[in-house]
Amino acid sequence: MMSRQDSAAAPPTLRQALPTWIKVASLSFGGPAGQIAVMQRLLVDERRWISERRFLHALNYCMLLPGPEATQLAAYIGWLMHRWRGGLAAGVIFVLPGFLSILALSIVYAGWGDVPLVESIFYGIKPAVLAIVVHALVRIARRALASGYLLAIAAAAFVAIYAFGAPFPAIIVASAFAGWIGGRLGAEALISPSLPGVADPPEPEPVPPPPLYRTAATAALWLALWGVPVGLLALTAGDSVFFDEAVFFSKTASVTFGGAYAVLAYVAQRAVTEFGWLAPGEMLDGLGMAETTPGPLIQVVQFVGFMGAYRDPGTLHPMVAGALGSVVTTWVTYVPCFLFVFVGAPYVEHLRGRKELNAALSAITAAVVGVILNLALWFSVRTLFSATERPAWPALDLELPVWSTVDPVAVAIALGAGIALFVLKRGILEAIAVSAAFGAAVRLL
């Protein structure tokens, strides 16, 4: 009898896949590292709808794009399995729980101040997410770091971003170049092999490159969906906060690389000092909401849009204005994701068999492992400790935990979730549910 890992699951129909996409969206806590972890666990390990190599290939492309890479990865995989309908369904479902959660919490925050009940409920979730991220990191690294050369690239990427604060695009470009050079010397050494004893699932059918007119039509459609609402706001409400938010977050979606962590400092600075949408410190409140609710971490911009419109509602009721600000901000943040995926993915898939390109992309994947390790450390410091410090070491940009502020309960929850995932082989839902219940009981008692 073949085990689950030795057998390959038949590709599902789009209708059959929808419940799994809902589960992915509902369990996607902890920022991009946690979301990638959930997709890797559910789609690759458990459902076996896509191979690890195809998953990493899609992740490589999405990491090159501006905007939220986890949302783009969901749309890419959905498109790969069921073309544009699958990509649209996966992307929308992935964003929807976070949008509804942040909208509800923004209303509570604006109307009644803090949200201690929600904070207590999610107190136990964050350490469990840390365990999920580490679990995914180990599995991805096991596949992606197939040679000492790739391991060196991953280590260099981690040191560059963690110790020196190197910009993410520079790391990706340098890694791709290193991979291309390595590919010229011997591409096979850079291509991640399949794990021994584990059969890869059937690959989706090869995707031929579309005619240029079809690519142009796809680009025109999504550019119109992106730009026409902004234009209508310019004509009808050009001097309002809604138009300012539409323009600002359109720019943010177009030029920010490296995921949510890279853009949040920029958004916070502009939202507080230039636009006055937030009071100092409120960005951290919004970030706490986004970190403890499902969906992309970049969804914190919805909180910014809500509060900006709530405080400058014009003739509207403040809550109505805040909700409209949420919708405008969310729309211009995520529509570009579908533009980049639907236009670029067919060409990326067509070039997938080029050895030197695969070598460059494998090197990018190795760098991504280093970046995810950095994100995991960033998340762990903020989950397990209540204070950090930056030592005054020349040329280094390090953020270290203050060990006296460690939270022993959070550490215990993280260790328990890690044992459940690594040793007991329990599912993500069980680990999160038990951790949330334990953490909430401790906080409430």
C-alpha positions in Angstrom: 0.0 0.0 0.0 1.4 3.4 -0.9 1.6 6.1 1.7 0.1 9.5 1.2 3.5 10.9 0.4 4.2 8.2 -2.2 1.0 8.8 -4.1 0.1 11.7 -6.2 -3.3 13.4 -5.8 -5.4 14.0 -8.8 -5.7 17.7 -9.7 -9.0 19.1 -8.2 -11.5 21.1 -10.1 -11.9 24.8 -9.2 -15.0 24.1 -7.2 -13.2 21.3 -5.3 -10.2 23.6 -4.6 -12.3 26.5 -3.1 -12.6 25.0 0.4 -8.8 24.6 0.6 -8.2 28.2 -0.5 -10.6 29.3 2.2 -8.6 27.2 4.7 -5.4 28.7 3.4 -6.8 32.2 3.8 -8.2 31.5 7.2 -4.9 30.1 8.6 -2.6 32.7 7.0 -1.3 34.5 10.1 2.1 35.9 10.8 3.0 38.0 7.7 4.5 36.7 4.4 6.7 34.1 6.0 3.7 32.5 7.8 1.4 32.7 4.8 4.0 31.1 2.5 4.4 28.4 5.2 0.6 27.7 5.2 0.5 27.4 1.4 3.5 25.2 1.3 2.1 22.9 4.0 -1.5 22.7 2.6 -0.9 22.8 -1.2 2.4 20.9 -1.5 2.7 18.6 1.5 -0.9 17.7 2.4 -3.0 18.2 -0.8 -0.1 17.5 -3.2 -1.6 19.6 -5.9 1.7 21.1 -7.0 5.3 20.0 -6.7 7.7 21.7 -4.4 9.8 22.7 -7.4 6.9 24.3 -9.1 5.9 26.0 -5.9 9.4 27.5 -5.5 9.4 28.5 -9.1 6.3 30.5 -8.6 7.6 31.9 -5.3 10.8 33.1 -7.2 8.8 35.2 -9.6 6.5 36.6 -6.9 9.5 37.7 -4.8 10.7 39.7 -7.8 7.4 41.7 -8.0 6.5 44.9 -6.1 3.6 44.4 -3.6 2.5 41.6 -1.3 4.3 38.4 -2.5 2.1 36.0 -0.6 -1.1 37.3 -2.3 0.7 37.1 -5.7 1.8 33.6 -4.9 -1.8 32.5 -4.2 -3.0 34.1 -7.4 -0.1 32.5 -9.4 -0.8 29.0 -8.0 -4.6 29.4 -8.6 -3.8 30.6 -12.2 -1.5 27.6 -12.7 -4.1 25.2 -11.7 -7.3 26.8 -13.2 -6.1 29.7 -15.3 -7.6 33.2 -14.7 -10.6 31.9 -12.9 -8.5 30.0 -10.4 -6.1 32.9 -10.0 -8.9 35.4 -9.4 -10.6 33.1 -6.9 -7.5 32.2 -5.0 -6.3 35.8 -4.8 -9.7 37.2 -3.7 -10.3 34.5 -1.2 -6.8 35.0 0.2 -7.4 38.7 0.9 -11.1 38.5 2.0 -10.7 37.2 5.6 -8.1 39.8 6.4 -10.1 42.6 4.8 -13.2 41.7 6.9 -11.2 41.3 10.1 -9.3 44.6 9.8 -12.5 46.4 8.8 -14.3 45.1 11.9 -11.3 45.8 14.2 -10.9 49.3 12.7 -14.5 50.1 13.5 -14.0 48.9 17.1 -10.7 50.8 17.4 -12.2 54.1 16.1 -15.4 53.8 18.1 -14.2 52.2 21.4 -10.4 52.5 21.5 -8.5 49.3 22.2 -9.5 45.7 21.5 -8.3 43.7 24.6 -10.7 40.8 24.0 -9.3 40.2 20.5 -5.8 40.7 21.8 -6.3 38.0 24.4 -7.7 35.6 21.9 -4.8 36.0 19.6 -2.1 36.0 22.2 -1.6 32.3 21.8 -1.7 32.4 18.0 1.5 34.4 17.4 3.9 31.8 19.0 2.1 29.0 17.1 2.7 31.0 13.9 6.3 31.2 14.7 6.5 27.4 14.9 4.7 27.2 11.6 7.2 29.5 10.0 10.2 27.5 11.3 8.6 24.3 10.1 8.1 25.7 6.6 11.6 27.2 6.6 13.1 23.8 7.4 11.1 22.1 4.6 11.8 24.7 2.0 15.5 24.8 2.9 15.7 21.1 2.6 14.5 21.3 -1.0 15.9 24.6 -2.0 19.5 24.3 -0.7 20.5 21.4 -2.8 24.2 22.3 -2.9 26.9 24.0 -0.9 26.8 26.8 -3.5 23.1 27.5 -2.8 23.7 27.2 1.0 26.4 29.9 0.7 24.0 32.2 -1.2 21.3 31.7 1.4 23.8 32.5 4.2 25.1 35.5 2.4 21.5 36.8 1.8 20.6 36.4 5.5 23.8 38.2 6.7 23.2 41.0 4.2 19.7 41.7 5.2 19.9 40.9 8.9 23.3 42.4 9.8 23.7 45.2 7.3 20.1 46.1 6.3 20.8 45.5 2.6 17.9 46.4 0.3 15.9 43.4 -0.7 16.0 44.1 -4.5 19.8 44.3 -4.4 19.9 40.9 -2.7 17.7 39.4 -5.3 19.7 40.8 -8.2 23.0 39.7 -6.7 21.6 36.2 -6.0 20.3 35.9 -9.5 23.6 36.9 -11.0 25.4 34.4 -8.7 23.0 31.7 -9.8 23.5 32.5 -13.5 27.3 32.4 -13.1 27.0 29.1 -11.3 24.7 27.8 -14.0 27.3 28.6 -16.6 29.7 26.5 -14.7 27.3 23.6 -14.1 23.5 24.2 -14.0 22.6 20.7 -12.7 24.2 21.4 -9.4 21.9 24.3 -8.8 18.6 22.6 -9.5 16.8 21.3 -6.5 16.2 17.5 -6.7 13.0 15.8 -5.5 13.2 14.2 -2.1 14.0 10.5 -2.2 11.1 8.3 -1.7 8.5 11.0 -2.3 6.7 11.0 -5.7 6.0 14.4 -7.2 2.4 15.1 -8.0 1.4 15.5 -11.7 2.6 18.8 -13.1 0.0 21.2 -14.6 -0.1 21.1 -18.4 2.7 23.2 -20.0 1.6 26.8 -20.7 2.5 28.1 -24.2 3.3 31.8 -24.4 0.2 33.8 -25.3 -0.1 35.9 -28.4 1.0 39.5 -27.8 -2.5 40.8 -28.5 -3.8 38.7 -25.7 -1.1 39.9 -23.3 -1.9 43.5 -24.3 -5.6 42.9 -23.7 -5.0 41.4 -20.3 -2.7 44.3 -19.3 -5.3 46.8 -20.6 -8.1 45.2 -18.6 -6.3 45.2 -15.3 -4.8 48.6 -15.8 -8.3 49.9 -16.4 -9.6 48.2 -13.2 -6.7 49.8 -11.4 -6.8 53.3 -13.0 -10.4 54.0 -13.8 -11.6 54.1 -10.2 -8.7 56.5 -9.4 -9.6 58.6 -12.3 -13.3 58.8 -11.2 -12.2 59.9 -7.7 -10.0 62.6 -9.3 -13.1 63.9 -11.2 -15.6 63.6 -8.4 -13.5 63.9 -5.2 -10.1 65.3 -6.3 -9.6 67.3 -3.1 -10.7 64.5 -0.7 -8.8 62.1 1.5 -10.2 59.2 -0.7 -8.3 60.5 -3.8 -5.1 61.1 -1.8 -5.3 57.5 -0.4 -5.9 56.1 -3.9 -2.9 57.8 -5.4 -0.6 57.2 -2.4 -1.3 53.5 -2.1 -1.2 53.0 -5.9 2.3 54.3 -5.8 3.1 52.1 -2.8 1.8 49.0 -4.7 4.0 49.9 -7.7 7.4 50.6 -6.2 7.7 48.7 -3.0 9.8 45.5 -3.1 10.6 43.1 -0.3 7.1 42.5 1.1 5.1 44.1 3.8 8.0 44.5 6.3 9.9 46.6 3.8 7.0 49.0 3.1 5.5 49.5 6.5 8.1 52.0 7.8 7.6 54.1 4.7 3.8 54.0 5.0 3.9 54.9 8.7 6.2 57.9 8.2 4.1 59.4 5.3 0.8 58.6 7.0 1.8 60.3 10.2 4.1 63.2 9.2 2.8 64.2 5.8 -0.9 63.3 5.6 -1.9 63.2 9.3 -4.0 60.1 8.8 -2.5 58.5 12.0 -1.3 59.7 15.3 2.2 58.6 16.4 2.1 55.0 17.7 -1.2 54.1 16.0 0.7 52.3 13.2 1.9 49.7 15.7 -1.8 49.2 16.8 -2.7 48.6 13.2 0.3 46.3 12.7 -0.8 44.3 15.8 -4.3 43.8 14.2 -2.7 42.6 10.9 -0.3 40.3 12.7 -3.1 38.6 14.7 -5.7 38.2 12.0 -5.6 36.0 8.9 -4.5 37.4 5.5 -1.6 39.5 4.2 0.3 41.6 6.7 0.2 44.5 4.2 -3.5 44.6 5.1 -2.5 47.1 7.8 -2.7 49.8 5.0 -6.5 49.2 5.2 -6.4 50.4 8.8 -4.4 53.5 7.7 -7.0 54.2 5.0 -9.9 53.7 7.4 -8.4 56.0 10.1 -7.5 58.7 7.5 -11.0 58.8 6.1 -12.6 58.5 9.5 -10.8 61.6 10.7 -11.6 63.6 7.5 -15.0 62.3 6.4 -16.3 65.4 4.6 -20.0 65.2 4.4 -20.2 61.5 5.2 -20.6 59.8 8.5 -17.2 59.0 9.9 -17.8 55.3 10.0 -19.1 55.3 6.4 -16.1 57.3 5.3 -13.7 55.0 7.1 -15.3 51.9 5.4 -15.0 53.7 2.0 -11.4 54.5 2.7 -10.8 50.8 3.5 -12.3 49.7 0.2 -10.3 52.3 -1.8 -7.0 51.4 -0.1 -7.6 47.7 -0.5 -8.6 48.0 -4.1 -5.5 49.9 -5.3 -3.2 47.7 -3.2 -4.3 44.3 -4.6 -5.5 44.9 -8.2 -1.8 45.3 -9.3 -1.1 41.8 -7.9 -3.4 40.3 -10.5 -2.0 42.6 -13.3 1.6 41.3 -12.6 0.6 37.7 -12.3 -1.8 37.4 -15.2 0.5 39.2 -17.5 3.8 37.7 -16.4 3.1 34.2 -15.3 2.6 32.6 -18.8 6.0 33.8 -19.9 7.6 32.7 -16.6 6.1 29.3 -17.0 7.3 29.1 -20.7 10.9 29.9 -19.7 10.8 27.3 -16.9 12.9 24.7 -18.8 15.9 27.0 -19.5 18.8 25.6 -17.4 20.6 28.8 -16.8 17.3 30.6 -16.0 16.5 27.8 -13.6 19.9 28.2 -12.0 19.3 31.9 -11.5 15.9 31.2 -10.0 17.2 28.5 -7.8 19.7 31.0 -6.5 16.9 33.5 -5.8 15.0 30.7 -3.9 18.1 30.2 -1.8 18.2 33.9 -1.1 14.5 33.8 -0.2 15.4 31.1 2.4 17.8 33.6 4.0 15.2 36.3 3.8 12.5 34.1 5.4 15.0 33.2 8.1 15.4 37.0 8.7 11.6 37.4 8.8 11.3 34.5 11.2 13.8 36.1 13.6 12.1 39.5 13.2 8.8 37.8 14.1 10.3 35.7 16.9 11.8 38.8 18.6 8.5 40.6 18.6 6.6 37.5 19.7 8.8 36.1 22.5 10.2 39.4 23.9 8.7 42.7 24.8 11.7 44.9 24.2 14.6 45.1 21.7 17.9 47.0 21.5 20.2 48.0 18.7 23.9 47.7 19.8 26.2 50.5 18.6 28.5 48.2 16.5 30.2 49.8 13.5 28.8 49.1 10.1 26.2 46.7 11.5 22.4 47.2 11.7 21.3 44.6 14.3 18.2 44.4 16.3 18.6 42.1 19.3 16.2 41.0 22.0 16.4 42.2 25.6 16.6 38.8 27.2 15.2 40.0 30.5 11.9 40.7 28.7 11.3 37.2 27.5 7.7 35.9 27.8 7.9 32.4 29.2 4.3 31.6 28.3 4.9 32.6 24.6 8.1 30.5 24.6 6.2 27.5 26.0 3.4 27.9 23.4 5.9 28.1 20.6 7.7 25.0 21.8 4.5 23.1 22.2 3.3 24.0 18.6 6.8 23.0 17.3 6.5 19.6 19.0 3.0 19.2 17.5 4.2 20.0 14.0 7.7 18.4 13.9 7.2 15.4 16.2 3.5 14.6 16.4 2.9 15.6 12.8 -0.3 17.4 13.7 -2.1 19.8 11.4 -1.8 23.6 11.3 -5.4 24.1 12.4 -5.0 21.9 15.5 -1.8 23.7 16.5 -3.3 27.1 16.1 -6.6 26.2 17.9 -4.9 24.6 20.9 -2.3 27.5 21.1 -5.0 30.1 20.9 -7.1 28.5 23.6 -4.2 28.1 25.9 -2.9 31.6 25.3 -6.3 33.2 25.8 -6.9 31.3 29.0 -3.6 32.5 30.4 -4.2 36.1 29.4 -7.8 36.2 30.6 -7.0 34.5 33.9 
